[in-house]
Amino acid sequence: MHAPPEHAQLLAAIADELMGVREGIDHVEALVSRLVRRAPAEDRAEALTEAQALDALTQRLEALSGVLRMLGNGATPAESVSRISLADMAVRLRPAAGVQTAGASDSGDLMLF
């Protein structure tokens, strides 16, 4: 199954936009990191934990961009979703891709820094 050329172009453009958003979040993440370093010592650990949510967002955007690219390159929805490395996101998207899921999965491969 191949996407019509106009769909493939749109999917690639949306994937590019998502990666642009990801780059913007990377800049915000750098700013937040600098601000966390200046936070009072007693607040720093909690602020750092909360700031890691930005990293989780960038990973999700990257995964979604990858799905769109695969769809644009002719992969089936099931194939596209099967490549998502974030297990919790894959579990949420599999039903929409027509993939049957058996039971609950682990919490995923989210990597926090």
Backbone hydrogen bonds in HBPLUS format (Angstrom, degrees):
<---DONOR---> <-ACCEPTOR-->    atom                        ^
c    i                          cat <-CA-CA->   ^        H-A-AA   ^      H-
h    n   atom  resd res      DA  || num        DHA   H-A  angle D-A-AA Bond
n    s   type  num  typ     dist DA aas  dist angle  dist       angle   num
A0007-HIS N   A0004-PRO O   2.86 MM   3  5.26 126.1  2.15 110.8 125.7     1
A0008-ALA N   A0004-PRO O   2.91 MM   4  6.21 162.1  1.94 159.2 165.2     2
A0009-GLN N   A0005-PRO O   2.92 MM   4  6.15 160.1  1.96 152.2 156.7     3
A0010-LEU N   A0006-GLU O   3.15 MM   4  6.23 156.6  2.21 134.6 140.9     4
A0011-LEU N   A0007-HIS O   2.79 MM   4  6.00 168.2  1.80 160.1 163.3     5
A0012-ALA N   A0008-ALA O   2.98 MM   4  6.13 158.4  2.03 146.3 152.1     6
A0013-ALA N   A0009-GLN O   2.95 MM   4  6.14 154.6  2.02 144.5 151.8     7
A0014-ILE N   A0010-LEU O   2.86 MM   4  6.12 158.2  1.91 155.4 161.0     8
A0015-ALA N   A0011-LEU O   2.92 MM   4  6.11 156.9  1.97 145.4 152.2     9
A0016-ASP N   A0012-ALA O   2.91 MM   4  6.18 152.5  1.99 145.5 152.9    10
A0017-GLU N   A0013-ALA O   2.94 MM   4  6.24 152.8  2.02 143.8 151.4    11
A0018-LEU N   A0014-ILE O   2.90 MM   4  6.21 158.2  1.94 153.3 158.7    12
A0019-MET N   A0015-ALA O   3.05 MM   4  6.34 151.5  2.13 143.9 151.5    13
A0020-GLY N   A0016-ASP O   2.90 MM   4  6.23 142.3  2.04 143.7 154.9    14
A0020-GLY N   A0017-GLU O   3.06 MM   3  4.91 119.0  2.44  90.8 106.6    15
A0021-VAL N   A0017-GLU O   2.90 MM   4  6.28 152.0  1.98 150.6 158.1    16
A0022-ARG N   A0018-LEU O   2.87 MM   4  6.16 152.8  1.95 142.9 151.2    17
A0023-GLU N   A0019-MET O   2.95 MM   4  6.22 153.1  2.02 142.8 148.8    18
A0024-GLY N   A0020-GLY O   3.02 MM   4  6.34 151.4  2.11 143.2 151.0    19
A0025-ILE N   A0021-VAL O   2.90 MM   4  6.26 153.4  1.97 152.3 159.7    20
A0026-ASP N   A0022-ARG O   2.90 MM   4  6.24 146.0  2.02 145.7 156.0    21
A0027-HIS N   A0023-GLU O   3.16 MM   4  6.54 147.6  2.27 144.2 151.2    22
A0028-VAL N   A0024-GLY O   3.11 MM   4  6.48 156.1  2.17 146.1 152.7    23
A0029-GLU N   A0025-ILE O   2.73 MM   4  5.93 155.1  1.79 151.0 158.7    24
A0030-ALA N   A0026-ASP O   3.03 MM   4  6.32 148.8  2.13 142.5 149.7    25
A0031-LEU N   A0027-HIS O   3.10 MM   4  6.42 156.4  2.15 145.7 151.8    26
A0032-VAL N   A0028-VAL O   2.83 MM   4  6.10 166.0  1.85 157.7 161.2    27
A0033-SER N   A0029-GLU O   2.88 MM   4  6.04 152.5  1.95 144.2 152.0    28
A0034-ARG N   A0030-ALA O   3.09 MM   4  6.38 155.8  2.15 145.6 150.9    29
A0035-LEU N   A0031-LEU O   3.00 MM   4  6.32 156.8  2.05 150.4 157.3    30
A0036-VAL N   A0032-VAL O   2.78 MM   4  6.00 154.3  1.84 152.8 160.0    31
A0037-ARG N   A0033-SER O   3.08 MM   4  6.33 156.0  2.14 146.6 152.1    32
A0038-ARG N   A0035-LEU O   3.05 MM   3  5.16 134.6  2.26  97.5 110.3    33
A0039-ALA N   A0036-VAL O   2.98 MM   3  5.00 154.2  2.05 103.3 111.7    34
A0043-ASP N   A0040-PRO O   2.85 MM   3  5.41 148.3  1.95 118.7 128.5    35
A0044-ARG N   A0040-PRO O   3.07 MM   4  6.12 126.3  2.37 149.6 163.5    36
A0044-ARG N   A0041-ALA O   3.37 MM   3  5.14 145.3  2.50  94.9 104.3    37
A0047-ALA N   A0043-ASP O   3.01 MM   4  6.16 162.1  2.05 156.6 162.4    38
A0048-LEU N   A0044-ARG O   2.87 MM   4  6.00 155.5  1.93 151.9 158.2    39
A0049-THR N   A0045-ALA O   3.07 MM   4  6.30 158.2  2.12 145.7 151.2    40
A0050-GLU N   A0046-GLU O   3.01 MM   4  6.27 160.3  2.05 150.5 155.6    41
A0051-ALA N   A0047-ALA O   2.86 MM   4  6.02 149.1  1.96 144.3 153.4    42
A0052-GLN N   A0048-LEU O   3.12 MM   4  6.36 132.7  2.36 141.2 152.0    43
A0052-GLN N   A0049-THR O   3.27 MM   3  5.33 137.3  2.47  95.5 106.7    44
A0053-ALA N   A0050-GLU O   3.18 MM   3  5.77 162.2  2.21 112.4 117.9    45
A0054-LEU N   A0051-ALA O   3.05 MM   3  5.87 156.2  2.11 121.1 125.9    46
A0055-ASP N   A0052-GLN O   3.04 MM   3  5.22 122.5  2.39 100.2 113.9    47
A0056-ALA N   A0052-GLN O   3.19 MM   4  6.61 154.3  2.26 148.6 155.5    48
A0057-LEU N   A0053-ALA O   3.03 MM   4  6.33 150.4  2.12 144.4 152.0    49
A0058-THR N   A0054-LEU O   3.06 MM   4  6.40 155.0  2.13 148.0 154.1    50
A0059-GLN N   A0055-ASP O   3.05 MM   4  6.34 155.9  2.11 149.9 156.1    51
A0060-ARG N   A0056-ALA O   3.06 MM   4  6.31 154.1  2.13 145.9 152.9    52
A0061-LEU N   A0057-LEU O   2.94 MM   4  6.20 161.9  1.97 153.6 158.2    53
A0062-GLU N   A0058-THR O   2.99 MM   4  6.14 159.7  2.03 146.7 152.2    54
A0063-ALA N   A0059-GLN O   3.01 MM   4  6.22 155.1  2.07 144.1 150.7    55
A0064-LEU N   A0060-ARG O   2.96 MM   4  6.21 162.9  1.99 153.0 157.2    56
A0065-SER N   A0061-LEU O   2.90 MM   4  6.08 156.3  1.96 148.7 155.6    57
A0066-GLY N   A0062-GLU O   3.01 MM   4  6.24 152.7  2.09 143.7 150.7    58
A0067-VAL N   A0063-ALA O   3.05 MM   4  6.40 150.9  2.14 147.3 154.8    59
A0068-LEU N   A0064-LEU O   3.06 MM   4  6.36 165.7  2.08 153.2 156.0    60
A0069-ARG N   A0065-SER O   2.96 MM   4  6.22 157.8  2.01 150.1 156.5    61
A0070-MET N   A0066-GLY O   2.97 MM   4  6.18 162.0  2.01 149.3 153.9    62
A0071-LEU N   A0067-VAL O   2.94 MM   4  6.20 162.4  1.97 153.9 158.9    63
A0072-GLY N   A0068-LEU O   2.93 MM   4  6.11 160.3  1.97 148.5 154.0    64
A0073-ASN N   A0069-ARG O   2.93 MM   4  6.17 132.1  2.17 140.7 153.9    65
A0073-ASN N   A0070-MET O   3.07 MM   3  4.98 129.5  2.34  92.9 106.8    66
A0075-ALA N   A0070-MET O   2.93 MM   5  5.35 158.1  1.98 153.7 146.4    67
A0074-GLY N   A0071-LEU O   3.04 MM   3  5.25 160.0  2.08 110.2 113.2    68
A0080-SER N   A0076-THR O   2.91 MM   4  6.14 161.9  1.94 157.2 162.6    69
A0081-VAL N   A0077-PRO O   2.96 MM   4  6.16 161.1  1.99 154.5 158.5    70
A0082-SER N   A0078-ALA O   2.97 MM   4  6.04 145.3  2.09 141.9 151.9    71
A0084-ILE N   A0081-VAL O   3.16 MM   3  5.54 166.7  2.18 113.6 117.8    72
A0089-MET N   A0086-LEU O   3.08 MM   3  5.50 121.0  2.45 109.3 123.1    73
A0090-ALA N   A0086-LEU O   2.96 MM   4  6.22 162.8  1.99 157.2 162.9    74
A0091-VAL N   A0087-ALA O   2.94 MM   4  6.13 156.7  2.00 150.1 155.3    75
A0092-ARG N   A0088-ASP O   3.26 MM   4  6.49 151.0  2.34 137.3 144.2    76
A0093-LEU N   A0089-MET O   2.97 MM   4  6.23 149.7  2.06 152.3 161.0    77
A0094-ARG N   A0090-ALA O   2.88 MM   4  5.85 146.2  2.00 153.2 160.1    78
A0096-ALA N   A0093-LEU O   3.09 MM   3  5.45 118.7  2.48 109.3 123.7    79
A0097-ALA N   A0093-LEU O   3.16 MM   4  6.43 133.0  2.39 146.5 159.8    80
A0097-ALA N   A0094-ARG O   2.94 MM   3  4.99 134.0  2.16 100.8 114.5    81
A0099-VAL N   A0094-ARG O   2.91 MM   5  4.94 163.5  1.94 147.3 141.8    82
A0098-GLY N   A0095-PRO O   3.08 MM   3  5.08 160.9  2.12 104.2 108.9    83
